[in-house]
Amino acid sequence: MDVIVRPTPSLQGEIGALSSKNYTTRYLLTAALAEGQSTIYYPAHSEDSDAMRRCIADLGAVLEEDDEKIVITGFGSHPQAVKELNVGNAGAVLRFLMGIASLCPDVTFVNTYPDSLGKRPHDDLIDALGQLGVKVDHREGKLPIRIQGGQAKGGKIQVSGSVSSQYLSALLFLTPLLEEDSEIEVLHDLKSKVVIGQTLEVLQEAGIIIHARDDYMSFRVPGRQSYQPRTYTVQGDYPGSAAVLAAAAVTNSDVTIHRLKEQSKQGERAIVDVLRMMEVPLTHENDTVVVKGNGRLKAVEFDGDAATDAVLAMVAAAVFAEGTSRFYNVENLRYKECDRITDYLNELTKAGARVEERQAEIIVHGRPEGVEGGVEINAHFDHRVIMALTIVGLRSQKPLVIKDAHHVAKSYPQYFDHLTTLGASVEWVK
């Protein structure tokens, strides 16, 4: 389905932040890897987190869920044999489970999104699993991927971090369960280091011991460990909230978002700092962000690797800022559901934004007067692109039509409902 986003001068109201997708998927996995019952309060519901639910159930976990919580009886270090797993379009879920599938005799991850996840590379993780003695059949590092495991052995492992930190997270979930101790060395640069902090936080909560060097480039992992059943509470999601906060910043607004933890390890909490740098009036107290936007913003420079999933929303806000903004160290945006640099900037240009692309940078020449709009936009089946383009539509002179906007459900199914609650003029069309 498509959505029409019409110019909306002001947003007002209160919402609760969506539960974190990143923490939900990690808690679901650690609960499945424990023997016994774990409880997760306020888990996220999105296509990605639902993909993890579906796959751990296929691997033998028992899930019971109500409106407040999910209770999971895990399979421990012995997932049941399964021939196929379908992660949908969830890259992190695929990569985490490629590691866990190494404990199974023969699993094939099928390709149901050939134009999105099916195009994304996984070579670096495949190479690392090979070092553990796992046989992986694949097509140039892409889905479908067949893993013949069951005999994985720990030891010294090298993994590249230059494309994604998810490969390293996959190894951190797997190696504690192996008989041998492991040493993991990260080669090249490590992208999205802050997300590794989230993985380590969740592993520690699950009773797993990992010795990490301060720069996250080397790890010692004792083998023969067991995940412990725990009770977890999922915090509010900064990546999704970043889009709502940016929408409030570019309009005349009085918007309150609850459940955004001030000391969160989510790198995307930087959206609050970036908006402050852009001189947007806001407060962040008692896990609540209040934005009283006036539509006036200043240009900013920002290292996007620290907050990968908030960069597109920041760029959308910068479209209307006074001056030229620069978002650097963002090359890993090219390896997401789409190329979030080339594809996104092409669509912004259609809408009337003045933007430039570099291999690892996005340059935005702000237009405080707004952009023309009045065009149909291809969001490339990417939830972050959909949310960010919606922000631009709110300040366009004419409506934007965003194609296939229902793919926002990958991470934030209630996004357009929340915007409508705040007064945004959006309409679904077939």
GURO-87815 format. One record per residue: z, y, x of N, C-alpha, C in turn; residue in three letters. Coordinates in steps of 0.05 Angstrom, whole numbers, plus 32768, in hexadecimal, padded with zeros to 4 digits. Last residue first. Layout:
N
ZYXZYXZYXALA/...
END
This chain:
430
7FD980317FA67FCC80187FAE7FB0801D7FB8LYS/800D805D7FBA7FF380597FAC7FE7803F7FB7VAL/804A80807FB6803C80687FBD802280667FADTRP/805C80BF7FCC805280B07FB6804380987FC0GLU/808B80F37FDB807B80DC7FE4807380CB7FCCVAL/80AC81287FEA809781217FD68085810C7FE2SER/80F381257FF380D881247FFE80C4811C7FE8ALA/812881247FE4811781387FD880FA81387FE2GLY/814980FB7FF2814E81157FFF813B812B7FF5LEU/813280D17FD7814D80D97FCF815480F57FDATHR/810480CD7FF6810280D67FDA811D80E07FD0THR/811A80B78025810E80D18025810B80DD800ALEU/812C80858010813F8098801B813380B5801CHIS/80FA806F8002810F80737FEE812380887FF7ASP/80E3806B803480D8807E802180EB80828009PHE/81088044804C8101805E805880F780728043TYR/81188011804181218026802E811880428038GLN/81067FF0806B80FA7FEE805081008005803DPRO/80FF7FF380A7810D8006809681018006807ATYR/80E27FCE80C580FC7FD680CE810C7FE580BASER/80B87FBD80A480BE7FAE80BD80DA7FB580C7LYS/80AC7FE1807D80C07FCD807780C77FBC808FALA/80807FFC808B80998008809380B07FF5808FVAL/80557FE68073805E7FD9808C80777FE78097HIS/80448007804B80597FF3804480637FE4805DHIS/801A8026805A803580308060804B801C805AALA/7FE28023805C7FF3800B8061801080128068ASP/7FD68067806F7FCC804C80677FE18037806ELYS/7FEA80A280567FF0808F806B7FE980738062ILE/7FD180E080497FD180C4803F7FD580B18056VAL/7FEF811F80457FE5810A80567FE680EF8046LEU/7FE0815E80247FED814380257FDF8132803APRO/7FE0819B804A7FD5818A80357FE0816E8039LYS/800081B080727FF881C2805C7FEC81B38045GLN/803981898087801C818E8086801681A1806FSER/806D81798088806781958090804A819B8091ARG/806C81458077807E81578069807881748070LEU/804A812C809D804081328082805181458073GLY/806C812480C78057813780CA804C813F80AFVAL/808B80FA80B28098811480BA8083812A80BBILE/806580D280AE807080DE8096807E80F9809BTHR/805E80C480E2804880D380D5805280DF80BBLEU/808D80A880EB808880C180FA807380D180ECALA/8087807B80CA809E808D80C6809880A880D3MET/8059806480E0805A806B80C48070808080C0ILE/8069805881148054806B81108054807580F3VAL/808F8030810A8098804A81168083805F8112ARG/8070800780F28085801480E3808E802F80EFHIS/802C7FFE80F48043800381058058801380F6ASP/7FF77FF880E4800B7FE380DC80257FE680EBPHE/7FDC802880EF7FD9801181017FEF7FFC80FDHIS/7FD9805380CF7FF2805080DD7FF2803680EEALA/7FA8808180C47FAB806480C97FC5806080DAASN/7FA380B280917FAE80AA80AB7FB0808B80ADILE/7F7B80E280757F8580C780727F8C80BD808EGLU/7F8D8128806C7F7D811280767F8A80F88071VAL/7FAC815780667F95815280557F83813C805DGLY/7FBF817D809F7FC28166808E7FA88161807EGLY/7FCA81AC80BF7FB981AD80A77FBE81958094GLU/800E81BF80D37FF381B380D77FE481B180BDVAL/803781F880E6803181E080D7801581D680DEGLY/804882218105803D822880EB8037821080DAGLU/8055820A8135806B82118123806182188107PRO/803C81DD8158803081EF8144804581F6812FARG/804081CA819E804B81CE8183803B81E18172GLY/8022819A81BF802181B881BD802881BF81A1HIS/803B816481E08038816F81C68038818E81C8VAL/802D812B8205803081488206802A815381EAILE/804780F0821C803C80FD82058042811A8207ILE/803B80C18252804680DA8247803880E1822DGLU/8022809A826E803E80968268804B80AF825DALA/7FEC80AA826E7FF3808D826E801080888265GLN/7FEA80DF823D7FE880D582597FF080B88257ARG/7FCE8107820A7FD980EE82137FD580EA8231GLU/7FDF813F81E17FD1813381F77FDE811A8200GLU/7FD7816381A37FE5815181B47FD3814781CAVAL/7FDF8186816C7FD3818A81877FE38179819BARG/7FD0816F81297FE38174813F7FD381788159ALA/7FB0816180FF7FAE817D81087FC28183811FGLY/7FA8812D80F07FB8813E80DE7FB9815B80E7ALA/7F8C8119811C7F7F811B81027F8E812E80EFLYS/7FB6811A81417FA0812C81447F90812F812ATHR/7FD480EF812E7FE0810A812E7FCA811F8130LEU/7FB180C5813A7FB780CC811E7FC380E8811BGLU/7FB180C781727F9880C981637F9D80D18146ASN/7FE780BC817C7FDC80D781817FC180DC8174LEU/7FE98085816D7FF9809A815F7FEE80B68163TYR/7FC6806D81927FC2806A81757FD080808165ASP/7FDC807C81C67FC0808281BD7FBD8082819FTHR/8014806C81BD800C808581C87FF0808C81BEILE/801C803B81A7802A8052819A8025806C81A8ARG/7FF4800C81987FF7801E81AF8002803881A4ASP/801F7FE5816D80057FF0817480097FFF818ECYS/804F7FCD8176803E7FC3816080217FCD8162GLU/804B7FD981BD805A7FD481A580487FC9818FLYS/803B7FED81ED803C7FD181EA804D7FC981D2TYR/803F802381F58023801881F280247FFB81EAARG/8072803082018069803481E5804E802881E0LEU/8076802C8237807B8013822880768017820AASN/806F806082498058804E8249805D80358239GLU/8090808C824D808E807F82338078806A8232VAL/809D80B6827080A7809C827580A7808B825BASN/80A480F18244809A80E2825B80A880C7825ETYR/80908122821B80A08109821A809480F78230PHE/809181678213808881518224809B81398223ARG/807A81A081EE808E818B81F4808181748204SER/806F81E481ED806381CA81F4807A81B681FCTHR/807F821081B5807B820981D1807081ED81D4GLY/80A58202817E80998218818C8097821181AAGLU/809481C7815880A581D78169809681EE8176ALA/807881A2813B807E81BC812E809081CE813EPHE/80758176815B805C818181518060819D8145VAL/80A981668163809E8178817680838184816EALA/80AF8140813A80BD815A813880B1816E814BALA/808E8118814F8087812581368095813F8132ALA/80AB810C817D809081188180808881258166VAL/80D880F4816580DB810C817580C0811B8178MET/80BE80C7814F80CB80DB813D80CF80F5814BALA/80B080AD817E809B80B6816B80A680CB8157LEU/80E280A2819680CF80B581A280BB80BF818EVAL/8105807B818681078096817980F280A98182ALA/80FE804E81A380F7804C818780FC80668178ASP/810F805E81D880F4805681D280ED805881B5THR/8133807D81F98135807C81DC811A807481D0ALA/8129807E822F8145807C8227814880788208ALA/80F5808A823580FD806E8239811A80698230ASP/80EB80C0823080EA80B0821880F38093821CGLY/810680F78246810080DD8251810280C8823AASP/80ED813582308100811F822C80F581068238PHE/80EC817A822080E28165823280F7814F8231GLU/80DA81A381E780ED819481F780DE8182820AVAL/80D681E081BE80CA81C981CD80DF81BC81DFALA/80FD81EE818480F381F5819E80E981DC81ACLYS/80F381FB813D80FB81E9815380EF81F4816ELEU/8101820780FB80FB8214811481058202812BARG/811381F180CC80F681EE80D280EE81FB80ECGLY/814781F180C6813A820980BC811C820880C3ASN/817881BF80B4816081C880C1815581E180B5GLY/81AE81A780BD81A781BE80AB818F81CC80B8LYS/81C6816780BF81B0817880C881AC818E80B4VAL/81FB814080D281F3815480BE81DE816680CBVAL/821180FF80DC81FF811580E681F7812680CFVAL/824C80DC80E8823B80E880D4822B80FF80E1THR/827680C98106826080B78101824D80C180EBASP/829580F7810E829F80E180FD828880CF80F3ASN/825D81228118827A811E8119828181078106GLU/822E814B81298232812E812A824F8128812FHIS/8204817E810E821E81758118821E81578118THR/81CE81AE811981D98194811081F58190811BLEU/819581D4811D81B281D5811681BB81BA810BPRO/816C81CB8155816F81C48138818D81C58132VAL/815C81D38189816B81E8817B816C81E4815DGLU/814B81AB81A7813681B98198814281CF8187MET/817B819681B6816C81A481CA815581B481BEMET/8187817D818581978193818E818981A481A3ARG/816081558187815E816A8172817081828179LEU/8175813981B3815A814581B58157815B81A0VAL/81A68126819F81A5813881B6818B814781B8ASP/81928104817681A5811A817081A5812F8186VAL/817480DF8191816680F1817E817881098178ILE/819580BE81AD818C80D781BB817D80E981A9ALA/819A8090819381AD80A5818B81A680C08199ARG/817A806D81AC816D807F819981818094818DGLU/8199804A81C7818E806081D68183807581C4GLY/81D5803281B081B9803581A981AE804E81B7GLN/820B803181B881FA802B81CF81DC802C81C9LYS/823180668199821F804F81988210804B81B2SER/8256808D818E8257808081A88245806781A9GLN/824C809B8158824980AF816D824780A28189GLU/822780798128823E8077813B8239808A8153LYS/8218808880EC820B808B81068220808E811BLEU/8229808980B68228807080C58218807180DFARG/820180BB8092821A80AE809A8214809480AAHIS/81E080F7809281DC80DA809681F680CE80A1ILE/81CC812E806C81E28120807981DC8102807ATHR/81A9816B806B81A7814D806981BE81418079VAL/818B819C805981A88198805B81AC817A8056ASP/815181C3806F816081AB8066817E81AE8067SER/811081D08077812981DE8070813B81C98062ASN/80F681A380AA80F681B0808F810F81C1808CTHR/80FD818A80D980E4819980D680E281A780BBVAL/812E816E80D4812C818480E88113819580E3ALA/8124814780AF8137815C80A78133817480BAALA/8103812780CF80F9813280B6810A814A80ADALA/8128811780F68111812980FD8105813680E5ALA/814980F780D68154810F80E3813E812280EBLEU/812580CF80C8813180E080B3813C80F980BFVAL/811A80BA80FB810480C580EB810F80D780D5ALA/814C80A7810B813F80BC811B812980CA810BALA/8159807C80EC8164809680E5815780AD80F4SER/813F805481098135805C80EF813F807780E7GLY/815F8056813A81428058813A81368060811FPRO/819780508128818C806A8132816E806B8132TYR/81B9803080F681A1802E81078196804A810EASP/8200801F80F681E8802D80EB81D1802E8100GLY/82187FDD810A82197FFA810881FF800680FDGLN/82337FA380EF821B7FB080F9821D7FCE80F5VAL/82677F7C810582607F9180F282497FA180FETHR/827A7F368109826C7F4E811482687F6280FDTYR/82A27F02811D829C7F15810782917F2E8113THR/828C7EC4813D82997EDF813D82947EEC8122ARG/828A7E8B816682877E97814B82977EB08149PRO/826F7E8F81A882867E8C819682817E98817BGLN/82457E6A81D282487E8181C0825F7E7B81ADTYR/82587E4F821082547E4A81F382587E6581E4SER/823C7E3C8251824C7E4D823F82467E468221GLN/82207E25827B82337E14826B82467E25825AARG/821B7E5982AF82117E45829B82287E38828CGLY/82227E9E82BD822D7E8382BE82227E7182A8PRO/81F57EC982D681FC7EBE82BC82087EA282C0VAL/81EB7F0682F381F57EEB82F882007EE082DEARG/81B57F3482FB81C97F2882EA81D17F0C82F5PHE/81957F728309819E7F58831281B57F4E8302SER/818C7FA282F381757F968300817C7F7A830CMET/81B37FC482DC81A67FAF82CB818D7FA382D8TYR/81D07FE482FC81B67FEE82F581A67FDA82E4ASP/81FF7FC6830482017FDF82F581E57FE982ECASP/81F67F8182F781F77F97830A81F47FB182FAARG/821D7F5682CF82057F6782D1820A7F7D82E7ALA/822F7F1982BC82367F2D82D1821D7F3D82D7HIS/82447F03827E822D7F08828F82367F1E82A3ILE/82607ED8825082657EE78268824C7EEA8278ILE/82687EDA820982587ED28220825E7EE48238ILE/827F7EE781D9828F7ED781EC82807ECE8204GLY/82657F0A81B982637EED81B282717EDB81C6ALA/826D7F3A81D2827B7F3681B9827B7F1881B1GLU/82497F3281FC82667F33820282767F2E81E8GLN/82197F3581DF82207F1C81ED823E7F1B81F3LEU/821B7F6B81CF821C7F5681BB82247F3B81C7VAL/82177F848201822E7F8A81EF82317F7381DBGLU/81E67F72821381FE7F6A822282177F6F8211LEU/81C47F8C81EE81C47F6E81F081DE7F6581FDTHR/81CF7FC281F981D57FB781DF81D77F9881E0GLN/81BC7FC5822D81D87FCA822881E17FBF820DGLY/81877FBE822381957FA8823181B37FAC822EILE/817C7FF0820F817C7FD981FC81897FC18209VAL/817B8010823C81918013822981937FFC8215VAL/814C8004825581657FF98260817B7FFB824CLYS/81138008824B81278007823681417FFB823FSER/80F97FE5828480F67FF7826D810C7FF38259LYS/81047FE182C7810D7FD582AD810B7FEA8297LEU/80D17FD882F980E47FE982EA80ED7FDA82D1ASP/80D27F9C832080C67FB5831980DA7FC7830AHIS/80FB7F66830980E67F71831B80DB7F8B830FLEU/813B7F4F830681277F5E82F881147F6B830CVAL/81577F0F830D814F7F28831B81387F35830CGLU/818B7EE782FD81737EF482F2816E7F0E8302ILE/81A67EA9830981A47EC58314818A7ED0830AGLU/81D07E7982E881B67E8782EC81BA7EA282F9SER/81EC7E3782E981EF7E5482EA81D37E6082F0ASP/81D67E0182BE81D97E0E82D781DF7E2C82D5GLU/81D17DF5828781E57DE7829781EB7DF682B1GLU/81CA7E2D825A81C07E19826C81D67E0D827DLEU/81DF7E57823D81E07E3C823181D67E268243LEU/81D57E86825781F07E7D825681F37E60824BPRO/819B7E8D825081A67E81826981C37E798267THR/818D7EA6821D81897E8A8223819A7E7F823ALEU/81997EDD821D81A37ECC820781A27EAE820EPHE/817F7EEC824C819C7EF0824A81A87EE08233LEU/814A7EE3823F81567ED3825381757ED58253LEU/81437F0B8218813E7EEF8211814C7EDD8225ALA/814B7F3A8236815F7F328222815C7F15821ASER/811C7F38825581367F358262814B7F2C824ELEU/80F77F42822D80F57F2A823D81107F24824ATYR/81057F75821A810A7F5E820981087F438218GLN/80F57F9E8238810F7F93823F81157F7A822ESER/80B17FA0824D80C57F9F823880DF7F948242SER/80947FAD827C80877FB08262809D7FB1824CVAL/80B47FA782A980A37FBF82A780967FC3828CSER/80D57F7F82B980DF7F9182A480CD7FA8829EGLY/80C97F3C82CB80C07F5882CC80CC7F6782B4SER/80F67F0F82E780E87F1882CF80E17F3582D2VAL/810C7ED5830981027EF1830B80F37EF782F2GLN/81437EAB8314812D7EB3830281267ED08308ILE/81647E74832C815C7E8F833281427E968322LYS/81837E4E82F7817D7E53831481767E6F8318GLY/817D7E1D82C381837E3782CE817C7E3882EBGLY/814A7DFA82A0815F7DF982B481647E1682BFLYS/81347DD8826681377DF18274814F7DF08287ALA/81217DAE8247812A7DA88262812F7DC18272GLN/81107DC2821681227DAC8216812E7DA58231GLY/80CD7DD4820B80E57DD8821980F67DBF821AGLY/80947DEF8202809D7DD3820580B67DD48217GLN/80787E1C81D8808D7E1981EC80967DFC81EBILE/803E7E4081CA804B7E2681C7805F7E2281DEARG/80277E7781A780347E6E81BF80437E5581BAILE/7FEB7E98818E80027E86818B800D7E7C81A6PRO/80047ED281B380067EBE819E7FEB7EB18197LEU/7FF67EDB81FA7FF87EE481DE7FFB7ECC81CBLYS/7FE97ECE822E80037EDA822980087EE2820CGLY/7FB77EB582287FB97ECE82377FD37EDD8231GLU/7FD17E8E81FD7FB67E9982007FB97EB5820EARG/7FFA7E5682127FF57E7082057FD97E78820AHIS/80317E2B821E80147E2D8219800E7E468209ASP/80637E1F824B805A7E318236803C7E318235VAL/80997DF98260807C7DFA825F80747E0B8247LYS/80D07E0B828980C67E09826E80A77E0B826EVAL/80EA7E1482B880DF7DF982B480D47DF58298GLY/80F77E4782C2810D7E3682B881047E1982B3LEU/80C77E5E82CE80DA7E5A82E480F27E4982DCGLN/80B37E62829A80A77E4E82AD80B97E4982C4GLY/80CE7E8F828980D57E75827E80CA7E5E828FLEU/80B37EB682A780CF7EB182AC80D87E9682A1ALA/807F7EB3829080837EAE82AD80A07EA782B3ASP/808C7EC4825C80807EA9826180847EA1827EILE/809C7EF8826680B07EE5825D80A67EC88261LEU/806A7F0D827680817F0F828880977EFB8280ASP/80477F06824A80437EF78264805C7EF68275ASP/803F7F1A821980597F0D821E805A7EFF8239HIS/801E7F5081F680217F3D820C803D7F338210PRO/80027F5481B480177F5D81C8801A7F4881DDARG/7FE27F44818C7FD57F5281A27FE97F5881B9LYS/80027F3081647FEF7F1E81717FE17F2A8189GLY/801B7F5C814F80297F4C816280177F398171LEU/7FE07F6E813A7FF87F7D814380077F6C8157SER/7FB87F4E81287FB17F69812F7FC87F7A8138ASP/7FCF7F1D811A7FBD7F1E81317FB77F3B813APRO/80027F0781027FFA7F2481047FE87F28811CTYR/800E7ED3810780067EDC80EC7FFF7EFA80EBTHR/80107EA0813180067EBC81317FFD7EC48115ASN/804A7E778141802F7E7C813580297E9A8135VAL/80657E55817480687E6E8165804C7E76815BPHE/80787E12817780617E25817980677E3E8168THR/80A07DE7819E809F7DFB818980867E0D818DVAL/80C17DB281B480A57DBB81B180A37DCD8199ASP/80F97DAA81C080E57D9B81CD80C97DA781CBPRO/81247DE481CE81177DD181BC81017DC281CACYS/81347E0A81F181477DF481EC813B7DDF81DALEU/810D7E3081EE810E7E20820681217E098204SER/811A7E4E81C281087E3781BE81057E2681D6ALA/81357E7881DA81457E6381CD81347E4B81C8ILE/81087E9681EE811C7E8C81FF812B7E7581F3GLY/80EE7EA181BE80DF7E9281D380F37E8781E7MET/81137EC181A581117EA5819D81007E9481B0LEU/810A7EF281BE81257EE681BF81237EC881B9PHE/80D47EF981AF80DB7EF681CB80F77EEA81CEARG/80D57EFC817680C47EE9818580CF7EE481A1LEU/80F67F28816F80FE7F0E816580EE7EF88173VAL/80D77F51818580F17F4A819280FA7F2E8189ALA/80A97F50816280A77F4A817E80C17F42818BGLY/80987F3C812580B17F45813380B07F3D8150ALA/80777F2E80FD806D7F43810F80847F4D8121ASN/80877EEB80F6807A7F0280EA806F7F1580FFGLY/809A7EBF811080AA7ED78113809E7EEF8105VAL/809B7E7E8103808B7E9680FC809D7EAE80FCASN/80977E42812680A87E58811E80967E708119LEU/80907DFA812280857E168122809A7E2A811BGLU/80AF7DCC812880947DCD8133808A7DEA8136LYS/80F17DC2813F80DF7DCD812B80C47DD18137VAL/81317DA5814881147DA5814F81047DB08138ALA/81697DD18147815B7DBA813E813D7DBC8145GLN/818E7DE88180817E7DED8169816E7DD48161PRO/81C37DE581A081B27DCF819881A27DD6817EHIS/81EC7E0781AA81D77E0581BF81C37DEF81B8SER/81F67E1B816782007E19818281E97E188196GLY/81E97E23813481E17E09813F81E97E06815CPHE/82187E44810582047E42811B81FE7E268124GLY/821B7E5F80C982257E4780D782107E4180ECTHR/82267EA080B482147E8E80C182237E7780CFILE/82287ECD808082387EB9808E82247EA4809AVAL/821F7F11807682127EF7807982247EE6808AILE/82317F45804682337F36805F82227F1D805FLYS/82287F60801682387F6D802B82357F5F8046GLU/820C7F427FF182047F5E7FF582127F6B800DASP/82087F028014820B7F127FFC82057F2F8002ASP/81F27EC3802F81F27EE0802F81F87EEC8014GLU/81F27E91805D81FB7E97804281FF7EB58041GLU/81CE7E63808581D37E7F807F81DC7E828062LEU/81CF7E3880BB81D47E3A809E81DD7E568098VAL/819E7E2780ED81B57E3780E481B77E3780C6ALA/816F7E0C80FB81867DFD80F4819F7E0D80ECGLY/81407E268103814B7E18811A81657E0A8115LEU/81387E3E80D281267E2880DA81317E1880F1ASP/815F7E6580D981637E5080C481517E3980CAALA/81487E84810081607E75810781677E6080F2ILE/811B7E9780E181177E8580F881317E768100CYS/81327EB780B881207EA080B2811E7E8C80C9ARG/814D7EDE80D6815B7ECD80C3814B7EB380BEARG/81227EF580F181367EE7810081467ED580EEMET/81077F0C80C680F97EF880D6810D7EE880E7ALA/812C7F3180B581287F1A80A481187F0480B3ASP/81267F5680DE81407F4780DC813D7F2F80CASER/80F07F6680D280F87F5B80EC81127F4A80EAASP/80F17F79809E80E07F6280A580E87F5580BFGLU/81367F82808D811C7F8C8094810B7F74809BSER/81767F90808681617F81807881477F8F807DHIS/81AF7F8B80B081977F9880A881857F858099ALA/81F27F7A809A81DA7F7580AA81C27F83809FPRO/822A7F84808C82157F98808A81FC7F93809BTYR/824A7F5480B6824B7F6880A082357F7D80A3TYR/82467F1280C4823A7F2C80CC823B7F3E80B3ILE/826B7EDC80DC82667EEE80C6825C7F0880D0THR/82647E9880F082667EB480F782607EC480DESER/827D7E5680F882747E6B80E682797E8780F1GLN/82637E28812A82777E328117826C7E498108GLY/82497E37816782507E20815682677E298144GLU/82167E68817082327E60817082357E47815FALA/81E37E78816781E87E69818082057E618183LEU/81E67E95813981D87E7C813881DE7E6B8150ALA/82007EC3814D820D7EB2813982007E978137ALA/81D87ED7816F81F17ECD817B82017EBC8167THR/81B17EE4814781AB7ED0815B81C57EC58168LEU/81CB7F0B812881C17EF3811B81BC7EDC8130LEU/81D37F31815081EA7F24814481E17F0A8136TYR/819D7F41815A81AD7F35816F81C57F268164ARG/818E7F568128817F7F3F8133818F7F318149THR/81B47F80812481B37F6A811181A57F52811CTHR/81A87FA3814E81C17F94814E81C17F7D813BTYR/81747FB4813D81787FA8815781927F978158ASN/817D7FCA810A816C7FB2810D81717FA48127LYS/81B77FE480EF81A67FE2810681977FC78107SER/81B37FFB80AB81C07FEB80C081AC7FE680D6SER/81A3803F809B819C8023809A81AC801480AFLEU/81D48070808B81C08065809E81BC80488098ALA/81D9808C804B81E5807C805F81CF80708071GLY/81CC80D1803981C580B4803981D680A6804EILE/81CA810D801381D880FB802581CE80DF8022GLU/81A3814B801081B18134800681BE8124801BGLY/816181688015817E816B8011818A81518007GLN/812A818A803081378170802B815581758029LEU/80F081B38022810D81AF8028811681938021SER/80B881B3801C80C581C9802B80E281C38032PRO/80888185802580A38187801980B3819C8028THR/8047816F8019805881838026807281868016PRO/80458127800D803D81428006805081568014ARG/802980EB801C804080FC802380378119801FVAL/801980B07FFD801180CC7FFF802A80DD8006ILE/800F806F801880228083800D8016809F8011VAL/7FF4802E80077FF3804880158009805B8009ASP/80007FE88011800080008000800080198011MET/
END
